[in-house]
């Protein structure tokens, strides 16, 4: 009986496919990211300049009545909406611009705006409570209080939890708004307050000691 040996079947995969697979398996070079646009590169600067400029214009309109009819209309409109809290709007607006300027590495206009808005709402509520919670209608009393915003947020809280509870909530809201707008944590704020209090205490102590020393020297000279 004759046995025949089978020859091994050669691989049918052509060399071209193998080469092509090797070429496809090689890592591709990623294209370099496009440089940021001009507006994106200077977004923090533009926001800062715009907010500080707006704050100065609002200060001229609200504090100095120095922008003519337009400034007068702006002041009247803000008085109806925000009441006496409108005098803080220039400070809040310019302060937001300064915060964005300080945070040049990671500017967050949305967070700063939310914090500023919450702070204004809190102050409007406090103004509403300070003026005996005037009713929600256009009047001089409402303009001198918290305006429409103060009436909207203040009257329901006053009816539900009274003046004391509403005041506590509005003060807490203003405090939280400051933390959100500046991006400062509560622990960091505590350290800042502690450091500032220590510096103020040491300064007052040194002034007191220097004044006491001067009085002692003058007493000794008079005795001589």
Order of alpha helices (4+ residues) and beta strands (2+ residues): alpha-alpha-alpha-alpha-alpha-alpha-alpha-alpha-alpha
